[in-house]
Amino acid sequence: MMKTILKIVLPLLIIAVGLVGAAFVRQQKPTTKAKDTRDRALPVEVIAIRQQDVTMRIAATGHVVAAREIRLAPEINGRIIRVNPNLVPGTRLDKGAFIARIDPRDYRIALVQEQGRMQQAQLDYQLETTRGQIAQKEWELLGGGLQGGAETSDLALRKPQMAVAEQQKTTVENSVAQAKLNLNRTEIRAPFAGIVLAKNVDVGQYVNPTTPLLHLMGTDELWVDVSVPVGQLRAIDIPGVNTTAEEGSTATIAQRVGDQTISRQGAVIRLQGALDAKSRTARLLLSVPDPFGSDAGLPLLAGAYVQVEIQGHPLRDVFPVPREALQEGRFVWRATADNLLERTDVTVLFSDRDTAVLQGELQDGDRLIVSPLAFPVSGMHVAPQERQTADVP
């Protein structure tokens, strides 16, 4: 009897337990799924962005080159009879400073000879003028134009002789002017304020227009050849490119000399016509006025490598973000209000090692991902952690 009851009750009991278990599992499934979703959310670091106006400061390197540099040569031949005793490398010369003198005696004699020729030519011209006046009166007394044609008239009035005398006078006057010029050229002076780089002249030396006397570099201005990434050019005012002013963005040029820093102010004056062959960067030319300074400090030295900070023009209504927020130079990842990952394409106005300045479909308060993402997919759940916002300097 008991066995019969167990055969009937035991299967029913097993079925009942199964039904209760299934119901319990169904009740617990949504909670487990929600819990699993939270567990799978990717932890990310985000930064809240803010639209603003920014003025970029572009850090670059460059090297100093001469704005004016010549190898001074004489304009005439002759023997040097005097040289400036202070003419040694490193000497600073004012514009018009005496450099050397060529023996002037031959040129004085030549000037006297040409002046004698000029006096004779002027006398011949005056005599021919008088003869022409006399011929004119005689021609009128003899009936003038009734005597023959125009050619006969010119000969009778001595017009050809007058033209020759006038031409000879002009030629000799020019010769006198040339002789005076050559005499003045026997004294050689600095054509501009500069510093002596090399001296190649001494007393007794015979020189001609192919003889270099002096290597002179101008001190009124130096240039700095600066390399910057092409993408940063749009933040810089460049004469002839995006401004009609003679000078563009200002810059600070710094040269380290031991434990001292030489600092000068300059300005962008040109964009050079080709990229750097090795780095493929753009090359700007900066002008530095008064590079040697009026104080007693060390001057800016030509040939030196320098650090340059260029003050860019303001960029309006843009989003400055950490450089690591920009992906592949064209888009960012942001966390939506539902903590979902979303890709947004942007326009990059400026970027350097630390900062990118963006425009695009962005809003104040958007949270951009700044931590590395291994395999990002739009729509995946993220767990954002805020990083403190850092404005572009």
C-alpha positions in Angstrom: 0.0 0.0 0.0 2.8 2.4 1.0 4.7 1.6 -2.2 1.7 2.4 -4.2 1.3 5.8 -2.5 5.0 6.7 -3.1 4.7 5.8 -6.7 1.8 8.3 -7.1 3.0 11.1 -4.7 6.7 11.2 -5.5 6.4 12.1 -9.2 3.9 14.8 -8.3 6.3 16.2 -5.7 9.2 16.3 -8.2 7.0 18.1 -10.8 5.9 20.7 -8.1 9.5 21.4 -7.1 10.5 21.9 -10.8 7.7 24.4 -11.3 8.6 26.4 -8.3 12.3 26.4 -9.4 11.4 27.6 -12.9 9.2 30.4 -11.5 12.1 31.5 -9.2 14.5 31.6 -12.1 12.2 33.6 -14.2 11.8 36.2 -11.5 15.5 36.5 -11.0 16.5 36.7 -14.7 16.0 40.5 -15.3 18.0 41.4 -12.2 20.8 39.2 -13.2 20.9 40.7 -16.7 20.9 44.2 -15.4 23.7 43.2 -13.0 25.7 41.7 -15.8 25.3 44.8 -17.9 26.6 47.0 -15.1 29.5 44.6 -14.6 30.4 44.8 -18.3 30.4 48.7 -18.5 33.9 49.9 -19.6 35.6 52.2 -17.2 36.8 55.4 -19.0 38.3 58.7 -18.1 36.4 61.7 -19.5 36.8 65.5 -19.6 33.9 68.0 -19.9 34.6 70.4 -22.7 33.8 74.1 -22.9 33.4 76.3 -26.0 35.7 79.4 -25.7 38.0 81.8 -27.6 41.7 80.8 -27.3 45.0 82.4 -28.4 47.5 79.8 -29.2 51.2 79.9 -28.3 53.2 77.8 -30.7 56.4 76.4 -29.4 59.1 75.8 -32.0 62.8 75.7 -32.6 64.9 77.6 -35.2 68.3 78.9 -36.0 69.6 82.5 -36.4 70.8 83.7 -39.8 72.0 87.0 -41.0 69.5 89.4 -42.6 72.3 91.3 -44.4 75.7 89.8 -45.0 78.3 90.9 -47.6 81.9 90.4 -48.6 82.9 94.0 -49.2 85.1 94.6 -52.3 86.5 97.9 -53.8 84.9 99.4 -56.9 88.3 100.4 -58.3 91.9 99.1 -58.7 94.8 100.3 -56.5 97.1 99.8 -53.6 95.9 100.0 -50.0 97.7 102.8 -48.1 95.7 102.9 -44.9 93.5 100.5 -43.0 91.3 101.0 -39.9 93.5 99.8 -37.0 90.4 98.4 -35.2 89.4 96.3 -38.1 89.4 92.8 -36.4 86.8 90.1 -36.3 84.1 91.1 -33.8 84.5 94.8 -34.3 81.2 96.6 -34.6 81.1 99.4 -37.2 78.6 102.2 -37.7 77.2 102.9 -41.1 79.8 105.0 -43.0 82.7 104.0 -40.7 86.2 104.1 -42.3 87.5 100.8 -43.5 90.5 101.4 -45.9 92.0 103.8 -48.4 93.4 103.2 -51.8 96.2 105.4 -53.1 94.3 108.3 -54.6 97.2 109.9 -56.6 96.4 108.3 -60.0 92.8 109.2 -59.6 93.5 112.8 -58.7 95.7 113.1 -61.9 92.9 111.6 -63.9 90.5 114.1 -62.5 92.7 117.1 -63.4 93.2 115.8 -66.9 89.4 115.4 -67.4 88.8 118.8 -66.0 91.2 120.2 -68.6 89.4 118.4 -71.4 86.1 119.8 -70.1 87.4 123.4 -70.2 88.5 122.9 -73.8 85.2 121.3 -74.7 83.2 124.1 -73.1 85.4 126.7 -75.0 84.8 124.9 -78.3 81.1 124.9 -77.6 81.0 128.6 -76.9 83.0 129.3 -80.1 80.7 127.2 -82.1 77.7 128.9 -80.6 79.1 132.3 -81.7 79.9 131.0 -85.2 76.4 129.8 -85.5 75.0 133.2 -84.6 77.2 134.9 -87.2 76.1 132.3 -89.8 72.5 133.0 -89.0 72.9 136.7 -89.7 74.8 136.1 -92.9 72.1 133.6 -94.0 69.4 136.2 -93.4 71.3 138.9 -95.3 71.7 136.6 -98.3 68.1 135.8 -98.6 67.7 132.7 -96.3 65.5 129.9 -97.6 65.6 131.2 -101.3 69.2 130.0 -101.6 68.5 126.2 -101.3 66.9 123.2 -99.5 66.9 122.2 -95.8 70.2 120.4 -96.0 71.9 123.4 -97.4 70.3 125.6 -94.8 71.7 123.4 -91.9 75.2 123.4 -93.3 75.1 127.1 -93.8 73.9 127.7 -90.3 76.6 125.3 -88.9 74.0 123.1 -87.1 76.0 119.8 -87.6 79.1 121.5 -86.1 77.0 122.8 -83.2 75.7 119.3 -82.5 79.2 117.8 -82.4 80.5 120.5 -80.1 77.5 120.0 -77.7 78.0 116.2 -77.7 81.7 116.5 -77.0 81.0 118.9 -74.1 78.5 116.4 -72.6 80.9 113.5 -73.0 83.7 115.3 -71.3 81.4 116.5 -68.4 80.5 112.8 -67.9 84.1 111.9 -67.8 84.8 114.5 -65.1 81.9 113.1 -63.1 83.3 109.6 -63.4 86.8 110.8 -62.4 85.4 112.4 -59.3 83.4 109.3 -58.4 86.5 107.1 -58.8 88.5 109.5 -56.5 85.8 109.3 -53.9 85.9 105.5 -54.2 89.5 105.4 -53.0 88.1 105.8 -49.5 86.1 102.6 -48.5 83.5 102.9 -45.9 80.9 100.5 -44.3 77.7 100.5 -46.3 75.6 99.7 -43.2 76.0 99.1 -39.5 77.5 95.7 -39.0 80.0 93.5 -37.2 83.2 92.3 -38.8 83.3 88.5 -39.4 86.6 88.4 -41.2 89.3 90.8 -42.4 91.1 90.2 -45.7 92.9 93.5 -46.3 96.1 95.2 -45.2 98.4 98.0 -46.1 100.4 97.5 -49.3 97.9 95.1 -50.8 96.9 95.6 -54.4 93.2 95.3 -54.8 90.6 95.3 -57.6 86.8 94.8 -57.7 87.2 91.0 -57.3 89.2 91.3 -54.1 87.2 90.7 -50.9 88.3 93.1 -48.2 85.9 92.4 -45.4 83.2 90.0 -44.4 80.5 92.1 -42.8 77.2 91.1 -41.2 74.4 93.7 -40.5 73.6 94.4 -36.8 70.3 96.2 -37.4 68.4 93.0 -37.9 68.7 89.2 -37.8 66.4 86.5 -39.1 65.3 83.3 -37.5 64.5 80.3 -39.6 61.8 78.4 -37.7 60.2 75.0 -38.5 56.5 74.5 -37.4 54.0 71.7 -38.3 51.9 72.6 -41.3 48.7 72.2 -39.3 49.7 75.0 -37.0 50.1 77.6 -39.7 46.4 78.6 -39.6 46.9 79.9 -36.1 49.7 82.3 -37.2 49.4 85.7 -38.9 51.7 85.5 -41.9 52.3 88.5 -44.2 51.4 87.8 -47.8 49.4 84.7 -46.8 46.6 85.7 -44.4 47.4 89.4 -43.5 48.5 92.4 -45.5 50.5 93.9 -42.6 54.3 94.0 -43.0 54.7 92.0 -39.8 52.7 89.1 -38.6 52.4 87.3 -35.3 54.9 88.4 -32.6 57.3 85.9 -31.1 59.8 85.5 -28.3 63.2 84.2 -29.2 65.4 82.7 -26.5 69.0 81.5 -26.7 70.7 79.6 -23.8 74.3 80.7 -23.2 75.6 78.8 -20.2 73.4 79.6 -17.2 72.0 82.7 -18.9 69.1 83.2 -21.4 69.3 85.8 -24.1 65.7 86.9 -25.0 64.6 89.0 -27.9 61.3 90.0 -29.5 60.6 89.4 -33.1 57.8 89.0 -35.7 56.8 86.6 -38.5 57.6 88.2 -41.9 57.4 85.4 -44.4 56.3 81.8 -45.1 59.2 80.2 -47.0 58.3 78.5 -50.2 59.2 74.8 -49.5 58.8 72.3 -46.7 61.9 71.1 -44.8 63.3 68.2 -46.7 63.8 66.0 -43.7 61.0 66.9 -41.2 58.4 67.9 -43.8 57.5 70.9 -41.6 56.7 74.4 -42.8 59.4 77.1 -42.5 58.7 80.6 -41.2 61.1 83.5 -41.3 61.1 85.8 -38.3 62.7 89.3 -38.1 64.5 90.3 -34.9 65.3 94.0 -34.8 68.3 95.3 -32.8 69.5 91.7 -32.0 72.7 92.9 -30.3 70.7 95.1 -27.9 71.5 98.4 -26.4 72.3 97.0 -23.0 75.5 95.5 -21.8 74.2 91.9 -21.9 75.1 89.2 -24.3 73.9 89.6 -27.9 71.8 87.2 -29.9 74.4 85.2 -32.0 74.0 84.3 -35.7 74.2 80.6 -36.3 72.7 79.7 -32.8 69.8 77.3 -32.3 67.0 79.0 -30.4 63.7 78.3 -28.7 60.8 80.3 -30.2 57.3 80.9 -28.9 55.0 82.4 -31.5 51.8 84.3 -30.3 49.0 83.0 -32.6 45.9 84.9 -33.4 42.6 84.2 -31.5 40.5 81.3 -32.5 36.8 82.0 -31.9 34.1 79.6 -30.5 36.3 76.6 -30.4 36.8 73.6 -28.1 40.4 73.2 -26.7 40.9 69.6 -25.6 43.7 67.3 -24.4 45.6 65.9 -27.4 44.7 62.3 -26.3 41.0 63.0 -26.9 41.6 63.3 -30.7 41.6 60.0 -32.5 43.3 59.5 -35.9 43.3 63.3 -36.3 39.7 63.5 -37.2 37.2 62.3 -34.6 36.6 61.9 -30.9 34.7 59.5 -28.6 32.2 60.9 -26.2 30.0 59.5 -23.4 26.3 60.2 -23.9 23.9 61.0 -21.2 23.0 57.3 -21.1 26.7 56.5 -20.7 26.9 55.0 -24.2 30.0 55.4 -26.4 29.5 57.7 -29.4 31.9 58.7 -32.2 31.8 62.3 -33.4 33.7 63.7 -36.4 35.5 67.0 -35.8 37.5 69.7 -37.6 41.0 70.2 -36.2 42.0 73.9 -36.3 45.2 73.5 -34.4 47.1 70.7 -32.6 50.4 70.3 -30.9 51.9 67.7 -28.5 49.5 68.6 -25.7 46.5 70.3 -27.1 44.0 70.0 -30.0 41.6 72.9 -30.9 38.4 71.5 -32.4 35.2 72.6 -34.2 32.3 70.3 -35.1 29.1 68.8 -33.7 30.1 69.4 -30.1 28.3 71.1 -27.2 29.3 72.7 -23.9 29.5 70.0 -21.3 30.1 67.1 -23.7 32.2 64.4 -22.0 35.1 63.3 -24.3 37.0 60.1 -23.6 40.6 60.8 -22.8 41.7 57.4 -21.7 42.9 54.7 -24.1 40.2 52.5 -25.7 41.3 49.0 -26.9 38.4 48.0 -29.1 35.8 50.9 -29.0 32.4 50.3 -30.6 29.6 52.9 -30.8 26.8 52.1 -28.4 28.9 50.2 -25.9 28.3 50.9 -22.2 30.9 53.0 -20.4 31.5 54.0 -16.8 32.8 57.6 -17.0 35.2 59.0 -14.4 35.7 62.7 -14.5 39.1 64.3 -15.0 39.6 68.0 -14.0 39.3 70.3 -17.0 42.5 72.0 -18.0 42.2 75.2 -20.2 44.6 75.7 -23.0 47.4 78.1 -21.8 
